[in-house]
Structures are given as structure tokens and as C-alpha cells.
Amino acid sequence: MKLNTTLIIAIGAAIGGVSNTKAELVLNGGFEDLTGRETFYNDLTGSLADPSWTPPHWAELSGAESILFQTVGSPYAENGVETALLPPAAGWLPANANGGTCALMLQSYGGGYNGTKQDLGAIVAGTTYTASADFTQNAGGQAMNYDFFLMDGTKNTALAGIDEVTGGIPTFGEWVNKSFGYMATGADAGDELWIVLRARVPASEVTRGGVDNVSVLSSLTSVPEPSSTLTLGGLVFLGLALRRRSRQGL
């Protein structure tokens, strides 16, 4: 009994190097950071072209980004990426379950698109990236046609994601969570990782949709070095030998 207990403790120490490291990569994913802001969407104090509406840590799409699902038109001329107030301060978007005061409003007109992205740092091979976000329609009821994906910013290629075809169009008055995952390969290592949110519409139509609680969680599992594996094998062999000797002594 004593030998078996000692063996278990030793093996546990040897494989203790196996670890799983998780980290949240998105900054201001809840759009509650109002640093440097003076106006908000739908509080009647600014214009649609006010660049101060773009949330901190996020950048408006330039039009050169890759596509994931369908072709898109030219970017909308006005600023279509805004921090929007939630009820009771304003009513364009429904209140969110997280109790926050703000969300992201994406809007686009006439066959174009608008959106935002954030640089999440260098891609690490073997890491699983799990992205999620809440989506809704605005009070006007226009469909939230969206692309939500991870992009290799160095190669300008889309890696994985969802849109309204695969994820479904949100219902007005509700927030619907969508998520997907991607495991990075050696070919991705060191490239820039971007999270992209983009609204798009057919010609002559308009869309305004809400996004909130954007998250990208990285998860990397570390395995023991070869030397640790050899140590584990040695412990197992030693344990078997000691157990055999113990039985022979009975």
C-alpha cells in the first residue's frame, strides 16, 4: 500500500508539467470604456460622421480586409461604428442581460458595409481561440446582416467565423449569443490575429444592428518536455520493479 501511494505521488509530480493557460484577449469587449468620448449614438448630441463614436481599442474597417462568406460593397462614407447607449438612456437597442450601459452599433446603407476590428496580438501555434459575441437588431427592426470572424492580419485571410447564414438573424428585442472556435497551426504562428465585426446589406437597403460582450478566449495546453516523459516512464518501470520485489518478499 505504501509503495503504491509513493508511486502515485511520484507520477503525479512528473506529469505536473501538463497545464492549460487561458486568457481573454479582447479589450473593451463590453464597450463600456468611454475614454475620450464626448458624444454617443442616439443621445442627440453628435452627427453620424463624428469619429469620436468609435469605441476605444477598436478600429473602423478600412475596406481592405479579407472576406469570409460573401462579397461586400464599398465601405459606407459616414462613420458606422458607434458606441450606443442602452435603455433607459436610449432605446435604439434593447437592454442587455449583462446590465451594461453601452453596446456597439454597426450600420450600413445601400449595398455597402461597415464594421470594426481589434488586433489581438501574435498568433501562437497550437492555441485554441474561442470567439463569442451577443447580437441583436435595432428598434427599427432592420435585419442584422453580419460577419463575425477571426482574421490573419498578416496574410489578410479569414480563419474562421459565422454570419447570419450559419448563425441566424437575431430577433428584435433579444440578444443572441454566437460563438465559434479556431485552433492555430504552425503556418499561422507569429502572424497578427484580428477579430472582425462587420455589418453588410443588399443594395438600396439599410441595416443597424447591435453587438455586445465580444470575447476571444485563448487556450494553450502545455505538454511535458521529452525529459519529463522519460522520467515518467522510469518511474513506472521503477514502481513495477518495486512491486514485484515486494511480492517476492511475502
C-alpha atoms as an extended CHARMM CRD file, in Angstrom:
* protein
*
       250  EXT
         1         1  MET       CA              0.0000000000        0.0000000000        0.0000000000  PROA      1               0.0000000000
         2         2  LYS       CA              2.7940000000        2.3680000000        0.8910000000  PROA      2               0.0000000000
         3         3  LEU       CA              4.6650000000        1.6060000000       -2.3300000000  PROA      3               0.0000000000
         4         4  ASN       CA              1.5690000000        2.2150000000       -4.4460000000  PROA      4               0.0000000000
         5         5  THR       CA              0.9050000000        5.5450000000       -2.7220000000  PROA      5               0.0000000000
         6         6  THR       CA              4.5050000000        6.6500000000       -3.2250000000  PROA      6               0.0000000000
         7         7  LEU       CA              4.3400000000        5.6640000000       -6.8740000000  PROA      7               0.0000000000
         8         8  ILE       CA              1.1500000000        7.6320000000       -7.4630000000  PROA      8               0.0000000000
         9         9  ILE       CA              2.6280000000       10.7490000000       -5.8480000000  PROA      9               0.0000000000
        10        10  ALA       CA              5.8050000000       10.4670000000       -7.9130000000  PROA      10              0.0000000000
        11        11  ILE       CA              3.9430000000       10.0110000000      -11.1900000000  PROA      11              0.0000000000
        12        12  GLY       CA              1.6900000000       12.9530000000      -10.3480000000  PROA      12              0.0000000000
        13        13  ALA       CA              4.7410000000       15.1360000000       -9.8020000000  PROA      13              0.0000000000
        14        14  ALA       CA              6.2440000000       14.0060000000      -13.0910000000  PROA      14              0.0000000000
        15        15  ILE       CA              3.1640000000       14.8760000000      -15.1550000000  PROA      15              0.0000000000
        16        16  GLY       CA              2.5620000000       18.0890000000      -13.2720000000  PROA      16              0.0000000000
        17        17  GLY       CA              4.0630000000       19.9780000000      -16.2050000000  PROA      17              0.0000000000
        18        18  VAL       CA              0.8390000000       19.4920000000      -18.2000000000  PROA      18              0.0000000000
        19        19  SER       CA             -1.0010000000       22.8100000000      -17.9010000000  PROA      19              0.0000000000
        20        20  ASN       CA             -3.7290000000       24.7510000000      -19.6520000000  PROA      20              0.0000000000
        21        21  THR       CA             -3.2940000000       28.5110000000      -19.9100000000  PROA      21              0.0000000000
        22        22  LYS       CA             -6.3640000000       30.6130000000      -20.6850000000  PROA      22              0.0000000000
        23        23  ALA       CA             -6.5270000000       34.3480000000      -21.3140000000  PROA      23              0.0000000000
        24        24  GLU       CA             -9.0640000000       36.9120000000      -22.5120000000  PROA      24              0.0000000000
        25        25  LEU       CA             -7.6280000000       38.7950000000      -25.5000000000  PROA      25              0.0000000000
        26        26  VAL       CA            -10.3060000000       41.3980000000      -26.2810000000  PROA      26              0.0000000000
        27        27  LEU       CA            -10.0970000000       44.8530000000      -24.7190000000  PROA      27              0.0000000000
        28        28  ASN       CA            -13.3490000000       46.7670000000      -24.1670000000  PROA      28              0.0000000000
        29        29  GLY       CA            -15.4330000000       43.8440000000      -25.3970000000  PROA      29              0.0000000000
        30        30  GLY       CA            -18.4230000000       45.1780000000      -23.4730000000  PROA      30              0.0000000000
        31        31  PHE       CA            -17.9690000000       48.6830000000      -24.9610000000  PROA      31              0.0000000000
        32        32  GLU       CA            -18.2110000000       50.2540000000      -21.5160000000  PROA      32              0.0000000000
        33        33  ASP       CA            -14.8570000000       52.0520000000      -21.8100000000  PROA      33              0.0000000000
        34        34  LEU       CA            -15.7950000000       55.6330000000      -22.6710000000  PROA      34              0.0000000000
        35        35  THR       CA            -12.2980000000       57.1360000000      -22.5280000000  PROA      35              0.0000000000
        36        36  GLY       CA            -12.0890000000       60.2890000000      -24.6590000000  PROA      36              0.0000000000
        37        37  ARG       CA            -15.7310000000       60.1770000000      -25.6550000000  PROA      37              0.0000000000
        38        38  GLU       CA            -17.9340000000       63.2560000000      -25.7430000000  PROA      38              0.0000000000
        39        39  THR       CA            -20.9420000000       62.0610000000      -27.7530000000  PROA      39              0.0000000000
        40        40  PHE       CA            -22.9220000000       58.8600000000      -28.1720000000  PROA      40              0.0000000000
        41        41  TYR       CA            -25.1160000000       57.4580000000      -30.8520000000  PROA      41              0.0000000000
        42        42  ASN       CA            -28.7860000000       58.4350000000      -30.3660000000  PROA      42              0.0000000000
        43        43  ASP       CA            -28.2410000000       60.8740000000      -27.4850000000  PROA      43              0.0000000000
        44        44  LEU       CA            -28.8650000000       63.7700000000      -29.9070000000  PROA      44              0.0000000000
        45        45  THR       CA            -25.5200000000       65.4520000000      -29.2730000000  PROA      45              0.0000000000
        46        46  GLY       CA            -23.4910000000       64.4490000000      -32.3280000000  PROA      46              0.0000000000
        47        47  SER       CA            -23.6050000000       63.6140000000      -36.0190000000  PROA      47              0.0000000000
        48        48  LEU       CA            -23.2150000000       60.3040000000      -37.8080000000  PROA      48              0.0000000000
        49        49  ALA       CA            -19.8220000000       61.4570000000      -39.0680000000  PROA      49              0.0000000000
        50        50  ASP       CA            -18.4240000000       62.0400000000      -35.5730000000  PROA      50              0.0000000000
        51        51  PRO       CA            -15.2860000000       59.8540000000      -35.3760000000  PROA      51              0.0000000000
        52        52  SER       CA            -15.2740000000       60.0200000000      -31.5690000000  PROA      52              0.0000000000
        53        53  TRP       CA            -18.0460000000       57.4380000000      -31.5820000000  PROA      53              0.0000000000
        54        54  THR       CA            -15.6470000000       54.6150000000      -32.4820000000  PROA      54              0.0000000000
        55        55  PRO       CA            -15.0970000000       52.6510000000      -29.2270000000  PROA      55              0.0000000000
        56        56  PRO       CA            -11.6540000000       52.7080000000      -27.5690000000  PROA      56              0.0000000000
        57        57  HSD       CA             -9.3600000000       49.8140000000      -28.5990000000  PROA      57              0.0000000000
        58        58  TRP       CA            -11.3950000000       49.2230000000      -31.7800000000  PROA      58              0.0000000000
        59        59  ALA       CA            -10.6490000000       50.4320000000      -35.3240000000  PROA      59              0.0000000000
        60        60  GLU       CA            -13.0840000000       51.0090000000      -38.1560000000  PROA      60              0.0000000000
        61        61  LEU       CA            -12.5960000000       48.7360000000      -41.1620000000  PROA      61              0.0000000000
        62        62  SER       CA            -10.5860000000       50.2490000000      -43.9900000000  PROA      62              0.0000000000
        63        63  GLY       CA            -12.1770000000       48.2350000000      -46.7840000000  PROA      63              0.0000000000
        64        64  ALA       CA             -9.0420000000       46.1770000000      -47.4230000000  PROA      64              0.0000000000
        65        65  GLU       CA             -9.9450000000       43.3760000000      -45.0120000000  PROA      65              0.0000000000
        66        66  SER       CA            -10.4780000000       39.8330000000      -46.1860000000  PROA      66              0.0000000000
        67        67  ILE       CA            -13.9520000000       38.3400000000      -46.5990000000  PROA      67              0.0000000000
        68        68  LEU       CA            -15.1990000000       35.1320000000      -45.0310000000  PROA      68              0.0000000000
        69        69  PHE       CA            -18.5820000000       34.3570000000      -46.5440000000  PROA      69              0.0000000000
        70        70  GLN       CA            -19.8550000000       36.6920000000      -49.2730000000  PROA      70              0.0000000000
        71        71  THR       CA            -18.5850000000       39.5680000000      -51.3590000000  PROA      71              0.0000000000
        72        72  VAL       CA            -19.2130000000       43.0240000000      -49.9590000000  PROA      72              0.0000000000
        73        73  GLY       CA            -19.5870000000       46.5160000000      -51.3720000000  PROA      73              0.0000000000
        74        74  SER       CA            -17.6690000000       49.6790000000      -50.6500000000  PROA      74              0.0000000000
        75        75  PRO       CA            -17.4990000000       50.9940000000      -47.0880000000  PROA      75              0.0000000000
        76        76  TYR       CA            -20.1910000000       53.4620000000      -46.1030000000  PROA      76              0.0000000000
        77        77  ALA       CA            -18.9550000000       57.0610000000      -46.2600000000  PROA      77              0.0000000000
        78        78  GLU       CA            -20.1400000000       58.0010000000      -42.7740000000  PROA      78              0.0000000000
        79        79  ASN       CA            -18.9170000000       56.5980000000      -39.5080000000  PROA      79              0.0000000000
        80        80  GLY       CA            -20.9620000000       53.4590000000      -38.9950000000  PROA      80              0.0000000000
        81        81  VAL       CA            -19.2300000000       52.1150000000      -35.8890000000  PROA      81              0.0000000000
        82        82  GLU       CA            -20.6260000000       53.7640000000      -32.7850000000  PROA      82              0.0000000000
        83        83  THR       CA            -20.9240000000       53.2850000000      -29.0620000000  PROA      83              0.0000000000
        84        84  ALA       CA            -24.6830000000       53.2830000000      -28.5000000000  PROA      84              0.0000000000
        85        85  LEU       CA            -26.4750000000       53.8980000000      -25.2320000000  PROA      85              0.0000000000
        86        86  LEU       CA            -28.7990000000       51.1740000000      -23.9640000000  PROA      86              0.0000000000
        87        87  PRO       CA            -32.1360000000       51.6610000000      -22.1780000000  PROA      87              0.0000000000
        88        88  PRO       CA            -33.1720000000       53.5280000000      -20.1590000000  PROA      88              0.0000000000
        89        89  ALA       CA            -30.8030000000       56.2080000000      -21.5230000000  PROA      89              0.0000000000
        90        90  ALA       CA            -31.8390000000       55.4550000000      -25.1240000000  PROA      90              0.0000000000
        91        91  GLY       CA            -33.9530000000       52.8810000000      -26.8730000000  PROA      91              0.0000000000
        92        92  TRP       CA            -32.4050000000       52.0180000000      -30.2330000000  PROA      92              0.0000000000
        93        93  LEU       CA            -31.1040000000       48.7280000000      -28.8550000000  PROA      93              0.0000000000
        94        94  PRO       CA            -32.7040000000       46.5130000000      -26.2020000000  PROA      94              0.0000000000
        95        95  ALA       CA            -31.2430000000       46.3150000000      -22.7130000000  PROA      95              0.0000000000
        96        96  ASN       CA            -28.6630000000       43.5640000000      -22.3440000000  PROA      96              0.0000000000
        97        97  ALA       CA            -28.6400000000       40.8840000000      -19.6940000000  PROA      97              0.0000000000
        98        98  ASN       CA            -25.1930000000       41.9690000000      -18.5210000000  PROA      98              0.0000000000
        99        99  GLY       CA            -26.6530000000       45.1930000000      -17.1600000000  PROA      99              0.0000000000
       100       100  GLY       CA            -24.2280000000       47.3880000000      -19.0990000000  PROA      100             0.0000000000
       101       101  THR       CA            -24.9740000000       50.9150000000      -20.2550000000  PROA      101             0.0000000000
       102       102  CYS       CA            -23.4850000000       50.6970000000      -23.7660000000  PROA      102             0.0000000000
       103       103  ALA       CA            -23.1540000000       48.3970000000      -26.7490000000  PROA      103             0.0000000000
       104       104  LEU       CA            -21.7570000000       48.6290000000      -30.2660000000  PROA      104             0.0000000000
       105       105  MET       CA            -23.9560000000       49.8640000000      -33.1230000000  PROA      105             0.0000000000
       106       106  LEU       CA            -22.9960000000       48.7680000000      -36.6440000000  PROA      106             0.0000000000
       107       107  GLN       CA            -24.8140000000       50.4060000000      -39.5230000000  PROA      107             0.0000000000
       108       108  SER       CA            -24.5850000000       50.3260000000      -43.2840000000  PROA      108             0.0000000000
       109       109  TYR       CA            -26.5480000000       51.5950000000      -46.2830000000  PROA      109             0.0000000000
       110       110  GLY       CA            -27.0930000000       50.7870000000      -49.9490000000  PROA      110             0.0000000000
       111       111  GLY       CA            -25.1020000000       47.6320000000      -50.5300000000  PROA      111             0.0000000000
       112       112  GLY       CA            -22.0080000000       48.6970000000      -48.6230000000  PROA      112             0.0000000000
       113       113  TYR       CA            -20.6900000000       47.5080000000      -45.3040000000  PROA      113             0.0000000000
       114       114  ASN       CA            -19.2000000000       48.8790000000      -42.1580000000  PROA      114             0.0000000000
       115       115  GLY       CA            -17.5050000000       47.2750000000      -39.2600000000  PROA      115             0.0000000000
       116       116  THR       CA            -14.7390000000       47.2470000000      -36.7510000000  PROA      116             0.0000000000
       117       117  LYS       CA            -11.7450000000       45.1390000000      -35.7900000000  PROA      117             0.0000000000
       118       118  GLN       CA             -9.2430000000       44.7350000000      -32.9810000000  PROA      118             0.0000000000
       119       119  ASP       CA             -5.6540000000       43.4950000000      -33.0700000000  PROA      119             0.0000000000
       120       120  LEU       CA             -5.3290000000       40.6480000000      -30.5600000000  PROA      120             0.0000000000
       121       121  GLY       CA             -1.5780000000       40.1400000000      -30.8740000000  PROA      121             0.0000000000
       122       122  ALA       CA              0.5580000000       37.3940000000      -32.3670000000  PROA      122             0.0000000000
       123       123  ILE       CA             -0.9450000000       34.0010000000      -33.1580000000  PROA      123             0.0000000000
       124       124  VAL       CA              0.5120000000       31.1210000000      -31.1490000000  PROA      124             0.0000000000
       125       125  ALA       CA              0.5650000000       27.7000000000      -32.8180000000  PROA      125             0.0000000000
       126       126  GLY       CA             -1.4530000000       25.0490000000      -31.0040000000  PROA      126             0.0000000000
       127       127  THR       CA             -3.6610000000       27.6230000000      -29.3090000000  PROA      127             0.0000000000
       128       128  THR       CA             -7.4330000000       27.2770000000      -29.4640000000  PROA      128             0.0000000000
       129       129  TYR       CA             -9.1760000000       30.6280000000      -29.8830000000  PROA      129             0.0000000000
       130       130  THR       CA            -12.8360000000       30.6870000000      -28.8430000000  PROA      130             0.0000000000
       131       131  ALA       CA            -14.7350000000       33.7740000000      -30.0160000000  PROA      131             0.0000000000
       132       132  SER       CA            -18.2020000000       34.7920000000      -28.8550000000  PROA      132             0.0000000000
       133       133  ALA       CA            -20.4470000000       37.8510000000      -29.0080000000  PROA      133             0.0000000000
       134       134  ASP       CA            -24.0720000000       38.8990000000      -28.4560000000  PROA      134             0.0000000000
       135       135  PHE       CA            -26.0940000000       40.1870000000      -31.4310000000  PROA      135             0.0000000000
       136       136  THR       CA            -29.4160000000       41.9910000000      -31.7930000000  PROA      136             0.0000000000
       137       137  GLN       CA            -31.4570000000       44.1200000000      -34.1910000000  PROA      137             0.0000000000
       138       138  ASN       CA            -32.2090000000       47.7790000000      -33.5560000000  PROA      138             0.0000000000
       139       139  ALA       CA            -35.5660000000       49.2990000000      -32.7080000000  PROA      139             0.0000000000
       140       140  GLY       CA            -36.3580000000       49.8610000000      -36.3820000000  PROA      140             0.0000000000
       141       141  GLY       CA            -36.3290000000       46.1180000000      -36.9410000000  PROA      141             0.0000000000
       142       142  GLN       CA            -33.8470000000       46.0700000000      -39.8320000000  PROA      142             0.0000000000
       143       143  ALA       CA            -32.1120000000       42.7300000000      -40.2680000000  PROA      143             0.0000000000
       144       144  MET       CA            -28.6780000000       42.4590000000      -38.6950000000  PROA      144             0.0000000000
       145       145  ASN       CA            -26.6700000000       41.0280000000      -41.5870000000  PROA      145             0.0000000000
       146       146  TYR       CA            -23.3110000000       40.3440000000      -40.0220000000  PROA      146             0.0000000000
       147       147  ASP       CA            -19.9330000000       38.7120000000      -40.4610000000  PROA      147             0.0000000000
       148       148  PHE       CA            -18.1370000000       37.7840000000      -37.2440000000  PROA      148             0.0000000000
       149       149  PHE       CA            -14.7540000000       36.1600000000      -37.7340000000  PROA      149             0.0000000000
       150       150  LEU       CA            -11.0860000000       35.8220000000      -36.8340000000  PROA      150             0.0000000000
       151       151  MET       CA             -8.6410000000       37.0920000000      -39.4340000000  PROA      151             0.0000000000
       152       152  ASP       CA             -4.9370000000       36.5960000000      -40.0680000000  PROA      152             0.0000000000
       153       153  GLY       CA             -3.9770000000       40.2610000000      -40.3510000000  PROA      153             0.0000000000
       154       154  THR       CA             -0.5380000000       39.4870000000      -41.7530000000  PROA      154             0.0000000000
       155       155  LYS       CA             -1.7470000000       37.3700000000      -44.6550000000  PROA      155             0.0000000000
       156       156  ASN       CA             -5.1100000000       39.1850000000      -44.8530000000  PROA      156             0.0000000000
       157       157  THR       CA             -7.0500000000       35.9180000000      -44.8220000000  PROA      157             0.0000000000
       158       158  ALA       CA            -10.1300000000       34.8820000000      -42.8660000000  PROA      158             0.0000000000
       159       159  LEU       CA             -9.5620000000       31.9640000000      -40.4750000000  PROA      159             0.0000000000
       160       160  ALA       CA            -12.9750000000       31.0200000000      -39.0400000000  PROA      160             0.0000000000
       161       161  GLY       CA            -16.2860000000       32.5800000000      -38.0790000000  PROA      161             0.0000000000
       162       162  ILE       CA            -20.0440000000       32.8120000000      -38.5420000000  PROA      162             0.0000000000
       163       163  ASP       CA            -22.6210000000       35.0640000000      -40.2110000000  PROA      163             0.0000000000
       164       164  GLU       CA            -26.4090000000       35.2640000000      -40.3580000000  PROA      164             0.0000000000
       165       165  VAL       CA            -26.4990000000       32.3100000000      -42.7570000000  PROA      165             0.0000000000
       166       166  THR       CA            -24.8100000000       29.9430000000      -40.3230000000  PROA      166             0.0000000000
       167       167  GLY       CA            -25.7480000000       31.7070000000      -37.0990000000  PROA      167             0.0000000000
       168       168  GLY       CA            -29.2350000000       33.0270000000      -37.8370000000  PROA      168             0.0000000000
       169       169  ILE       CA            -30.5210000000       36.6070000000      -37.8860000000  PROA      169             0.0000000000
       170       170  PRO       CA            -31.1770000000       37.9460000000      -34.3670000000  PROA      170             0.0000000000
       171       171  THR       CA            -34.7220000000       38.8380000000      -33.3020000000  PROA      171             0.0000000000
       172       172  PHE       CA            -35.5330000000       42.4280000000      -32.3820000000  PROA      172             0.0000000000
       173       173  GLY       CA            -35.7390000000       42.8920000000      -28.6340000000  PROA      173             0.0000000000
       174       174  GLU       CA            -33.4620000000       39.9440000000      -27.8710000000  PROA      174             0.0000000000
       175       175  TRP       CA            -29.7340000000       39.3970000000      -27.6090000000  PROA      175             0.0000000000
       176       176  VAL       CA            -28.4860000000       36.1300000000      -29.0870000000  PROA      176             0.0000000000
       177       177  ASN       CA            -25.0420000000       34.7340000000      -28.2940000000  PROA      177             0.0000000000
       178       178  LYS       CA            -22.9800000000       33.3220000000      -31.1610000000  PROA      178             0.0000000000
       179       179  SER       CA            -19.6350000000       31.5590000000      -30.8230000000  PROA      179             0.0000000000
       180       180  PHE       CA            -17.0480000000       29.6100000000      -32.7930000000  PROA      180             0.0000000000
       181       181  GLY       CA            -13.5360000000       28.2600000000      -32.3380000000  PROA      181             0.0000000000
       182       182  TYR       CA            -10.2640000000       28.0250000000      -34.2350000000  PROA      182             0.0000000000
       183       183  MET       CA             -7.0610000000       26.0910000000      -33.4900000000  PROA      183             0.0000000000
       184       184  ALA       CA             -3.9500000000       27.8150000000      -34.7940000000  PROA      184             0.0000000000
       185       185  THR       CA             -1.4110000000       25.8450000000      -36.8240000000  PROA      185             0.0000000000
       186       186  GLY       CA              2.2900000000       26.2660000000      -37.3450000000  PROA      186             0.0000000000
       187       187  ALA       CA              1.5670000000       28.1620000000      -40.5700000000  PROA      187             0.0000000000
       188       188  ASP       CA             -0.2650000000       30.8370000000      -38.5080000000  PROA      188             0.0000000000
       189       189  ALA       CA              2.4460000000       31.2840000000      -35.8770000000  PROA      189             0.0000000000
       190       190  GLY       CA              3.6320000000       34.8620000000      -35.3720000000  PROA      190             0.0000000000
       191       191  ASP       CA              1.0150000000       36.4310000000      -37.6470000000  PROA      191             0.0000000000
       192       192  GLU       CA             -1.3120000000       39.1420000000      -36.3420000000  PROA      192             0.0000000000
       193       193  LEU       CA             -4.6970000000       37.9380000000      -35.0890000000  PROA      193             0.0000000000
       194       194  TRP       CA             -7.7080000000       40.1990000000      -35.6340000000  PROA      194             0.0000000000
       195       195  ILE       CA            -11.3060000000       39.8960000000      -34.5010000000  PROA      195             0.0000000000
       196       196  VAL       CA            -13.6400000000       41.3940000000      -37.1200000000  PROA      196             0.0000000000
       197       197  LEU       CA            -17.2810000000       42.5170000000      -36.7940000000  PROA      197             0.0000000000
       198       198  ARG       CA            -18.9430000000       43.6380000000      -39.9970000000  PROA      198             0.0000000000
       199       199  ALA       CA            -22.4890000000       44.6070000000      -40.9820000000  PROA      199             0.0000000000
       200       200  ARG       CA            -23.5000000000       44.3010000000      -44.6280000000  PROA      200             0.0000000000
       201       201  VAL       CA            -26.6870000000       44.8390000000      -46.5960000000  PROA      201             0.0000000000
       202       202  PRO       CA            -28.1920000000       44.2860000000      -50.0580000000  PROA      202             0.0000000000
       203       203  ALA       CA            -28.3660000000       47.2770000000      -52.4010000000  PROA      203             0.0000000000
       204       204  SER       CA            -30.8360000000       50.0520000000      -51.5360000000  PROA      204             0.0000000000
       205       205  GLU       CA            -31.4260000000       48.7370000000      -48.0390000000  PROA      205             0.0000000000
       206       206  VAL       CA            -30.2390000000       49.6930000000      -44.5800000000  PROA      206             0.0000000000
       207       207  THR       CA            -29.1650000000       47.7670000000      -41.5230000000  PROA      207             0.0000000000
       208       208  ARG       CA            -28.3780000000       48.7670000000      -37.9750000000  PROA      208             0.0000000000
       209       209  GLY       CA            -27.5070000000       46.0780000000      -35.5200000000  PROA      209             0.0000000000
       210       210  GLY       CA            -26.1670000000       45.8040000000      -32.0190000000  PROA      210             0.0000000000
       211       211  VAL       CA            -23.1590000000       43.8410000000      -30.7790000000  PROA      211             0.0000000000
       212       212  ASP       CA            -22.0620000000       43.3990000000      -27.1760000000  PROA      212             0.0000000000
       213       213  ASN       CA            -19.8980000000       41.2330000000      -24.9110000000  PROA      213             0.0000000000
       214       214  VAL       CA            -17.2900000000       40.3860000000      -27.5440000000  PROA      214             0.0000000000
       215       215  SER       CA            -14.7790000000       37.8550000000      -26.2640000000  PROA      215             0.0000000000
       216       216  VAL       CA            -11.8620000000       35.8660000000      -27.6420000000  PROA      216             0.0000000000
       217       217  LEU       CA            -10.5020000000       33.3690000000      -25.1440000000  PROA      217             0.0000000000
       218       218  SER       CA             -7.1480000000       31.7670000000      -25.8980000000  PROA      218             0.0000000000
       219       219  SER       CA             -6.4000000000       28.3250000000      -24.5030000000  PROA      219             0.0000000000
       220       220  LEU       CA             -2.9770000000       26.6990000000      -24.8120000000  PROA      220             0.0000000000
       221       221  THR       CA             -2.1980000000       23.2800000000      -23.3810000000  PROA      221             0.0000000000
       222       222  SER       CA              1.4500000000       22.7260000000      -22.4800000000  PROA      222             0.0000000000
       223       223  VAL       CA              2.8030000000       19.1700000000      -22.5170000000  PROA      223             0.0000000000
       224       224  PRO       CA              5.8250000000       17.8440000000      -20.6220000000  PROA      224             0.0000000000
       225       225  GLU       CA              9.2580000000       18.0660000000      -22.2040000000  PROA      225             0.0000000000
       226       226  PRO       CA             10.7270000000       14.7830000000      -23.5480000000  PROA      226             0.0000000000
       227       227  SER       CA             12.9010000000       14.5670000000      -20.4520000000  PROA      227             0.0000000000
       228       228  SER       CA              9.7700000000       14.6600000000      -18.2880000000  PROA      228             0.0000000000
       229       229  THR       CA              8.2210000000       11.8860000000      -20.3540000000  PROA      229             0.0000000000
       230       230  LEU       CA             11.3350000000        9.7560000000      -19.8900000000  PROA      230             0.0000000000
       231       231  THR       CA             11.2000000000       10.4450000000      -16.1620000000  PROA      231             0.0000000000
       232       232  LEU       CA              7.5880000000        9.3100000000      -16.0710000000  PROA      232             0.0000000000
       233       233  GLY       CA              8.4810000000        6.1150000000      -17.9200000000  PROA      233             0.0000000000
       234       234  GLY       CA             11.3020000000        5.4830000000      -15.4880000000  PROA      234             0.0000000000
       235       235  LEU       CA              9.0100000000        5.9500000000      -12.5190000000  PROA      235             0.0000000000
       236       236  VAL       CA              6.5080000000        3.4850000000      -13.9260000000  PROA      236             0.0000000000
       237       237  PHE       CA              9.3060000000        0.9150000000      -14.5090000000  PROA      237             0.0000000000
       238       238  LEU       CA             10.6420000000        1.5310000000      -11.0140000000  PROA      238             0.0000000000
       239       239  GLY       CA              7.2030000000        1.1450000000       -9.4880000000  PROA      239             0.0000000000
       240       240  LEU       CA              6.6300000000       -2.1710000000      -11.2380000000  PROA      240             0.0000000000
       241       241  ALA       CA             10.0270000000       -3.4390000000      -10.1250000000  PROA      241             0.0000000000
       242       242  LEU       CA              9.4300000000       -2.4250000000       -6.5110000000  PROA      242             0.0000000000
       243       243  ARG       CA              6.0060000000       -4.0150000000       -6.5260000000  PROA      243             0.0000000000
       244       244  ARG       CA              7.4580000000       -7.2950000000       -7.8900000000  PROA      244             0.0000000000
       245       245  ARG       CA             10.1830000000       -7.2920000000       -5.2490000000  PROA      245             0.0000000000
       246       246  SER       CA              7.6080000000       -6.6340000000       -2.5480000000  PROA      246             0.0000000000
       247       247  ARG       CA              5.5490000000       -9.6160000000       -3.6590000000  PROA      247             0.0000000000
       248       248  GLN       CA              8.6210000000      -11.8690000000       -3.7500000000  PROA      248             0.0000000000
       249       249  GLY       CA              9.3940000000      -10.9230000000       -0.1720000000  PROA      249             0.0000000000
       250       250  LEU       CA              5.9990000000      -12.1110000000        1.0320000000  PROA      250             0.0000000000
